[in-house]
């Protein structure tokens, strides 16, 4: 007789869940394409020193505004062309992915962990603790977030750690309110009441029973926040308050080359295109995660698959 709680059985269940997740992603062609694009961007950022054909800040005035390789005056040395200082656009786009992903990932981790912890405590404890924490979140949400970020950066200066910290301060409330709302619902479920009656302490209850059931909405919100943070960082860099040279950012590339839009459209088009497609891809993956974690949506998709199968069989 097999033991369902054995390590082998647990590993088998994890493999089965992973296979179902991969199969679900493969069935959604749009989400699959978005996931592949995000994976390519992440790999490009991680492997930037090996993938970029030129150093991102290498200036060559003799190659000023060289067009992309497919243009009549293009050259193979600059596949996507060169900017007004003769810097390779492709290399700068690749290195820009590294900075944008670093800022986005760091902000989501900091804001997600802190905001989720606040929401978990507020939803579980209730009473005055809930009231104080949520009023604090409401007060910060009432203040224009981007204006707050610009104000703080203008006072203390701009650097990558400062940008990460300031944007994280601006975003923790979203995770806190999301987690708190879900905890209020889960708190009334029978398995939570049974755990409390069995003597499960608050910390163990939150860690073993509440948090695992919150991972799906947290991950979905994290993908949405990732896209928002990348846009915020690009906006700050465009305004001159974000990433500064010699670092590279997609928003900074647009700001530096906007005056050369007529003579060198590629210097603005390619970083803007990669930024836009990355944000759209992150939102598409977040939408797939939301549908994947919603039981009602899963039942609807299963019903549609049965209808298609029965139609083909008929």
N, C-alpha and C positions, 0 to 999 in steps of 0.2 A: 504494500500500500504506500503510495507516494505521499510525501509531505509537502503541501502547497507552500509552507513557510520556509522551506529549505533554500539555501543560496542558489542552487541550480534552478529551482522553480521560479525564484524571483528574477534571475537573469533571463530566463525564457520569457517571462512576462514583459520585461523591459525590451527585449528584442522584438517581441510581437507588437508592442506599442510603437516602436521606432519604424517597423515595416509598414504598419497602418498609416503612420504619419507621412512616410515617403510616398506611399501609394496615393494618399489623398492629395499631396502636392503635385504628383505627376498627372493626376486627373484634371487639375486646374492649370491649363496651359499658360494663362496670363501670369498667375502667381509663380509658376515654375520659371518662366522667362525673367520675371522680376528678381527672383532669388538668384538665378545664374548671373544676372547683371551685377547684383550687390556683391556676390562672391568674387567676381572679376575685379570690381573696384577695391574690395578689401585686399585681395592678393596684390593688386597694383600698388596700393599704399604700403603694404608690408615689404614688398620686393622692389621698392622704388630705386634704391641704389644700383640694383642689377638690371632693372628694366629700362630706366631712363637713358636715352642715347647721349645726353649731355648733362653736365652739372646744371641745376636749375637757375643759378645766378651768374652763369658764364656769359659775359658781355662780349659781343663781336659787332662793332658798329658797321663793319663792311658787309654784314649780313642783315642789315636793318630792313625790317618789313619784307623779308623774303616770303613769297606766297607758298601755299601748300604744294606738295610734290606733284599733284595732278594738274596744277596750273602750268601755263606755258613757260613761265620764268621760274618755276619751282625747282627744287633740288632734293635729292635723296637724303641729304644730311638733315633736312628739316621737314619731316613728313607732314606735320600740321602747320608749317610755316614758322616764322620768327617774329618777335614783337619789335617795338620801336628801338630797343637797345640791342637787338640781334640775339636775344635769348630764345632758346627752343621752346615753342608753345607746348609740344607733346610732353617734354620733360617737366615743364612747370605744371601741367595738368596732372601728371602722375604724382608729383610731390605735393600738389594741392590736395589730392585725395588723402594723402597721409595725414596732413594737418587737420582737415575737416573731419575725418573719421576719428582721430585722436580726441578732438574737442567733443564731438558728438557722443562717443562711447564713454568718455570720462564723466561728462555731465549726466548722462542717463544713469550711470552707476551711482554717482554721489546723490543725485536727486531721488532716484528710485529707491535706494536703500533707506535714506533718511525719511523720505515721504511715506514709504510703505510702513516703516516702523512706527511713525507717528499715527498713521491711520489705523494700524493694528491695535495700538494701545488705546486710542480714542474709542474705536468701535467696541472693543472688549470691555473696557472699564466703564464707559458711559459716565453719566452724572457730570460732576464739575470738571473732571479731567477732559471729557469729551467736549464740553462747552468751551473751556479755555482754549484748547488746541484748535478747534474748528473756527472759533472767532478770530484767532490769530491768522489762520489760513484765509478766512474771508477778508480780513483787513488787508492782507497782502495782495489778494486777488483784485481788490477794489482799486489798487494803485496801478496805473499803466505800466505793464511789465517792461517793455522795451525802453520806455523813458527812464525807469529805475536803473536798468542796466547801463544806459548811456550816461546817466548822472554819476553812478559809482565809478565807472571807468574813467570819466573825465576828471574825477577828483584824485584817484589813486594811481592812475596810469594804466597802460595796456601791456599785457604779457599773456602768454598762453595759460599759466596757472591762474592769473587773475580772471581771464575770460571764462575759464571753466568754473571757477568758484562763483562768479557773479551770475552766470546763466543758471547754475544749479540752484542758487538762492531764489531765482525767479521761477523755477519749475517744480519744486518739491510739493507744493500744495495740490497739484493735479493728482499725483500719486496718493497723497494723503486722503483726499476726498474719495477717490476711487476705492481704495482699500477699506476705508471706514464704511462706505455704503455696502460693500460686499460682506464685511464682517457682521454688520447688523442683520443681514439676511441669514448668514450661516449660523449665527448664534442661536437661532430658533429651530435649527434642524435637529432631528432626533439623535443623530450620531454624536453631536456636540453635547446634548443633554446627557446622553448615556455616558460619555467620557467624564463629564463633571460628576455624575453620580458615582462613577467608579473610583473617584478620588484623584482624577488627573489635575495636577497643579496648573496655574495660569501660564507659566512659561512653557511647560510641556504641551499644554493644550494649543497654545499659539504656534509652537514650532512643529508639532506632529500632526495636528488636525486642521487648523485654520490656514496656515501658510501654504501647504501643498494644494489646497483648493483655491488659492488666490493666484497661483502662478500664471494661469492662462490669461486672465485680464491684465495682470501686471506686465506680462511679455507683450501683449497687444499694445498696451499704452506705451511701453518702452519703445516699440518700433515707431509709433506716431511721434513720440518725443524726440527720437533720433532725427527724424526728418525735420521737425521744427527747429531743433538746435542747430542743424547744419544751415538752415535758412537764416537764423538769427546771427550765427557767426559770419556768414557771407555778407549780411546786411551791415554788421559792425565794421567788417573789413572794407566794404565799399565806402562807408562814411569816414574811413580813416581812423576808427577807434578800435579796430580789431587786430588781426595779425599784421605785423609790420615787417618790412624788408629787413634782412635778407630772407626771412621765412616766406613761404608761398601759400597763398590761399586762392580759391576760385573767385571769391568776392574781390580780393585785392587785385587779381589779374584783370577783372572787368574794370575796376576803378582806374588802374594804371594806364589802360589802353583805350578808354572810351573816347578820348580826343582824336584817336587815329582810326575811328570806325570806318570812315570813307576809304582811306588808303589801305587799311589792313583789317578788314572785317573779321578775319579768322582769329585775331588776337582776343576778341570779345566773344565771338560766336561759340567757340569750342569749350572754354570754361563755363560759359552760361548754359550750354547744352548739357554738359556732363552734370552740372549742378541740378538742373531741372529734371533730368531723367533719373538721377539718384533719388531725389525727393519723391517723385512719382512711384518709383520701384519700392521704396520703403513703405509708402502708403498702401500699395497693392498687397504687399506681404502682410501688413497689419490687418488689412481687410480679410485676407485668407485666414489668418490666425483667429480673428473674431468669429468667423463662420465656423471654423474647425472646433472652437471651444464652446460654441452655443449648441446645446442639445436639440433645441427646436429646429435650428438650421440644419443640423445633421439629419434629423428625421425627415425634413423636407427634401434634402438631397437624396436620401435613401429612397424615398417614395418616387422621386423623378427617375432614379436609376431603374427601379422596378418597372415603371411605366415604359421606359425605353426598351428594357429587356423583353417585356411581354409583347411590345409592339413588333420587335424584330422577330420574336419566336412565331408570332401570328403570321 
